Amino acid sequence: MTVGAARDLRERNKIPRMASSMNCLTADDSRYQKAFRLFLERSSEHQCMQEFIRNTLPQVLTSIAQGKSSINVLGVGSGSGEMDLEIVSQLYQKYPGMTVDYEVVEPSGEMMERYKALVSRSPNLEKIKFTWNQMPSSEFERHWKTRKSTKKMDFIHMIQMLYYVTDPDATVAFFRSLLSENGKLLIILVSGRTGWGKLWKTHHQDLCSTEITQYVAAGEIRSHLDANGIRYKAHVLQSTMDITECFTPGDEKGELLLDFLTEVSDFSKCASPDLKASVMSTLRDPGCSSVVDGRVMFNNNLEALILYP
């Protein structure tokens, strides 16, 4: 699956070894981090999310604080915090001087420390009270129910994190139940009509057989929302990833990108010749990629879903 602020590693300690001789990339943290950083270099994912947050999200935030002197915000799977602080910036512009109570849920200790470091060097955050919850979303849900909290959230965001929960629909239902009367829930996921959709629908059984890591796209979430009569708005975020080097045998960056695409550590070395040939063919398929100025550009489109209480 893809990343965003939240394609950072999720519930890494719960991801078992794959059933075949191939190992999940998420079990090899050092290689995952290299592949993740390369993904950010070669894709426009963060840029398209930043554009959405700066250009579209402000309208979404317009009504969340009616009659309030402070705002409650919850970030689920916040990673190292870059997208969170983009959202904070928009909140400040919309509600200057208002106090913000900000709950952060992130399972990775490394990502949490990066987030805290980012906060420490960012100006004008005096009005924000951060509460750090280093735990998976499932554990946060259990804690919340145990303490029987009546606190309501004015804005919740779940950016690129539903790939790593066992029941995405139940997870969405729980966090939506925390919304205040005028609250909004933002979900960002890969769009179903992308290279990811083609790749994973074709090769999911070959590449990954773990409980946590799974293929889920915005279309699956929309189907659930439609079936349950839940109001939402959908926005497509255009994004691509340059995967040209994947087709150069032995290219170090190409190998890392292949690992990221397949979620398999050292995919080229571990995959059978037939599987590798099939994956490479799929990546060149028009349903996955297009050729632009001689570069192979993978379709990495996302969808942003805005849910209402």
Secondary structure, DSSP 8 states (H G I E B T S, - for coil): ---STT-S--SGGG----SSS--BGGG-HHHHHHHHHHHHHHB-HHHHHHHHHHHTHHHHGGGTTTT-SEEEEEEES-TTSHHHHHHHHHHHHHSTT-EEEEEEE-S-HHHHHHHHHHHHT-SS-TTEEEEEE-S-HHHHHHHHHHTT----EEEEEEES-GGGSS-HHHHHHHHHTTEEEEEEEEEEEE-SSSHHHHHHHHHHHHH---SS-----HHHHHHHHHHTT--EEEEEE--EEE-GGGGSTT-HHHHHHHHHHHTBTTHHHHS-HHHHHHHHHHHHSTTTEEEETTEEEEE--EEEEEE--
